[in-house]
Amino acid sequence: MAKIEPVADSASRKSTSSTRPPSPKEEPEAADSKPSNPTETLDEPQSLALVPLGALPNAPEPVNSEPKPISAPFIYNPPPQPKRIRRRTWPLWVRRPWRILLTILSGLWRVLYIFCICVGVAVLASIILGLSFGLSAANGAIFMLIGNAILRAAHLPGYTGNPEAAAVGAVGGIFAVICIGIVFSSCVPQTEMTEQGPQHAWYFRMAATVLAGTVTGPIGCSIMRRHMDLKGLDVLHATRAGAVGGAVMGVGNIVIFPILLLAIGVLLTPLWIAMAMGLEFIVNKSNETWGENSHSYSHCYCYGSCGEPDEEMQEEIQEIRALEERHRQFGDTSRLSHLNHF
């Protein structure tokens, strides 16, 4: 009668066979260990020898079975939002016209703003151009008046009266002075350094003045002879008059300024002498009025010094101020006593 093998033996064999593959060296031994007689039974379960896995040539590397730490994902918690207050909304038929009106008003405000800026720029440009044209016209009129008066006084024919000469010079000077000034400012270097900044040399300024006066005459005569009667003044005579006037003014700009300074110095010579000597003066003015029941008194002291103040004069001024203070206190006292009497 055949015996049944123990369950533990079969389980151990299955686990061994499943965990360790049979090597070629062990296969013949396993074949020899099998009983020759299939009916032969084993009294006790045979235990297989456990071979360490590291001793096998094809054994897998040991796996680290320690649990890995699991990092928890970062969770962003947004701050609590304040509760929105629902505002009262107008109906659509009210909001749409109001929005259209605001758009129109904003557009009109921008147009008005741009218009004001343009007007300001235009006014500023007009002022600048007006001053430039006015000065140029004044210079041209002076050129023609001086030249025409000198040549007419020399009893030379072909020259007109002062109104016609001034009109020709004013019109021609607007173009001549500006053109000559632009050419000289851009082409001629400024070599003289003054307190106001670099300037052209005196001979360049004189040449520019003569040239501007020379150009003023023909330009003004060519324009004005179509609009008014110049009384015999032609382009040639206008050119001569402008050149003479420009030459006189060119020399005058260099000579007249020192002459004016000399005249001012001569007129103010006593003042310079007084300031140099340190003179001092004092003026006393008083006014006193008597009435039936009133009395008024006023005085004025004027003190002036040219140089360092004098100690004696300062003492007199202090005495005068003390006297004024006593008068003021006496007036206040008398006024209070008069009020108390009533």
ChimeraX attribute file (.defattr): number of C-alpha atoms within 10 A of each C-alpha:
attribute: neighborCount
match mode: 1-to-1
recipient: residues
	/A:1	4
	/A:2	7
	/A:3	10
	/A:4	8
	/A:5	13
	/A:6	10
	/A:7	10
	/A:8	11
	/A:9	15
	/A:10	12
	/A:11	11
	/A:12	14
	/A:13	15
	/A:14	11
	/A:15	11
	/A:16	15
	/A:17	11
	/A:18	10
	/A:19	9
	/A:20	13
	/A:21	10
	/A:22	12
	/A:23	11
	/A:24	8
	/A:25	8
	/A:26	10
	/A:27	11
	/A:28	10
	/A:29	10
	/A:30	10
	/A:31	10
	/A:32	10
	/A:33	9
	/A:34	10
	/A:35	11
	/A:36	9
	/A:37	7
	/A:38	7
	/A:39	10
	/A:40	11
	/A:41	12
	/A:42	11
	/A:43	8
	/A:44	9
	/A:45	12
	/A:46	10
	/A:47	10
	/A:48	10
	/A:49	7
	/A:50	7
	/A:51	9
	/A:52	8
	/A:53	13
	/A:54	11
	/A:55	8
	/A:56	11
	/A:57	8
	/A:58	11
	/A:59	12
	/A:60	9
	/A:61	8
	/A:62	8
	/A:63	6
	/A:64	7
	/A:65	6
	/A:66	6
	/A:67	6
	/A:68	7
	/A:69	6
	/A:70	6
	/A:71	6
	/A:72	6
	/A:73	6
	/A:74	6
	/A:75	6
	/A:76	6
	/A:77	6
	/A:78	6
	/A:79	6
	/A:80	6
	/A:81	6
	/A:82	6
	/A:83	6
	/A:84	6
	/A:85	6
	/A:86	6
	/A:87	6
	/A:88	6
	/A:89	8
	/A:90	9
	/A:91	8
	/A:92	9
	/A:93	8
	/A:94	10
	/A:95	12
	/A:96	12
	/A:97	11
	/A:98	12
	/A:99	11
	/A:100	11
	/A:101	12
	/A:102	12
	/A:103	12
	/A:104	12
	/A:105	12
	/A:106	12
	/A:107	12
	/A:108	12
	/A:109	12
	/A:110	12
	/A:111	12
	/A:112	12
	/A:113	12
	/A:114	12
	/A:115	12
	/A:116	12
	/A:117	12
	/A:118	12
	/A:119	12
	/A:120	12
	/A:121	12
	/A:122	12
	/A:123	12
	/A:124	12
	/A:125	12
	/A:126	12
	/A:127	12
	/A:128	12
	/A:129	12
	/A:130	12
	/A:131	12
	/A:132	15
	/A:133	19
	/A:134	15
	/A:135	17
	/A:136	25
	/A:137	26
	/A:138	17
	/A:139	26
	/A:140	34
	/A:141	31
	/A:142	22
	/A:143	33
	/A:144	35
	/A:145	24
	/A:146	23
	/A:147	29
	/A:148	30
	/A:149	18
	/A:150	15
	/A:151	18
	/A:152	16
	/A:153	10
	/A:154	9
	/A:155	9
	/A:156	11
	/A:157	11
	/A:158	15
	/A:159	24
	/A:160	19
	/A:161	15
	/A:162	15
	/A:163	12
	/A:164	23
	/A:165	29
	/A:166	22
	/A:167	21
	/A:168	30
	/A:169	34
	/A:170	26
	/A:171	24
	/A:172	31
	/A:173	33
	/A:174	23
	/A:175	19
	/A:176	25
	/A:177	25
	/A:178	16
	/A:179	14
	/A:180	16
	/A:181	15
	/A:182	11
	/A:183	12
	/A:184	16
	/A:185	13
	/A:186	9
	/A:187	8
	/A:188	12
	/A:189	13
	/A:190	15
	/A:191	11
	/A:192	11
	/A:193	11
	/A:194	8
	/A:195	6
	/A:196	6
	/A:197	8
	/A:198	12
	/A:199	16
	/A:200	16
	/A:201	14
	/A:202	15
	/A:203	12
	/A:204	15
	/A:205	18
	/A:206	21
	/A:207	15
	/A:208	20
	/A:209	25
	/A:210	22
	/A:211	19
	/A:212	30
	/A:213	36
	/A:214	27
	/A:215	25
	/A:216	34
	/A:217	34
	/A:218	24
	/A:219	21
	/A:220	28
	/A:221	25
	/A:222	16
	/A:223	13
	/A:224	18
	/A:225	17
	/A:226	9
	/A:227	8
	/A:228	10
	/A:229	11
	/A:230	19
	/A:231	12
	/A:232	12
	/A:233	20
	/A:234	17
	/A:235	15
	/A:236	13
	/A:237	22
	/A:238	30
	/A:239	22
	/A:240	21
	/A:241	29
	/A:242	35
	/A:243	26
	/A:244	24
	/A:245	30
	/A:246	30
	/A:247	23
	/A:248	18
	/A:249	22
	/A:250	25
	/A:251	17
	/A:252	14
	/A:253	15
	/A:254	14
	/A:255	11
	/A:256	13
	/A:257	11
	/A:258	12
	/A:259	12
	/A:260	11
	/A:261	10
	/A:262	12
	/A:263	12
	/A:264	11
	/A:265	13
	/A:266	11
	/A:267	10
	/A:268	11
	/A:269	12
	/A:270	11
	/A:271	13
	/A:272	14
	/A:273	12
	/A:274	14
	/A:275	15
	/A:276	11
	/A:277	11
	/A:278	14
	/A:279	16
	/A:280	16
	/A:281	10
	/A:282	11
	/A:283	9
	/A:284	9
	/A:285	9
	/A:286	9
	/A:287	9
	/A:288	9
	/A:289	9
	/A:290	9
	/A:291	7
	/A:292	5
	/A:293	5
	/A:294	7
	/A:295	9
	/A:296	10
	/A:297	10
	/A:298	10
	/A:299	10
	/A:300	10
	/A:301	12
	/A:302	10
	/A:303	13
	/A:304	12
	/A:305	15
	/A:306	16
	/A:307	13
	/A:308	10
	/A:309	13
	/A:310	12
	/A:311	9
	/A:312	9
	/A:313	16
	/A:314	12
	/A:315	11
	/A:316	11
	/A:317	16
	/A:318	12
	/A:319	12
	/A:320	13
	/A:321	13
	/A:322	12
	/A:323	12
	/A:324	14
	/A:325	12
	/A:326	12
	/A:327	13
	/A:328	11
	/A:329	12
	/A:330	12
	/A:331	13
	/A:332	12
	/A:333	12
	/A:334	11
	/A:335	12
	/A:336	11
	/A:337	11
	/A:338	10
	/A:339	9
	/A:340	8
	/A:341	7
	/A:342	5
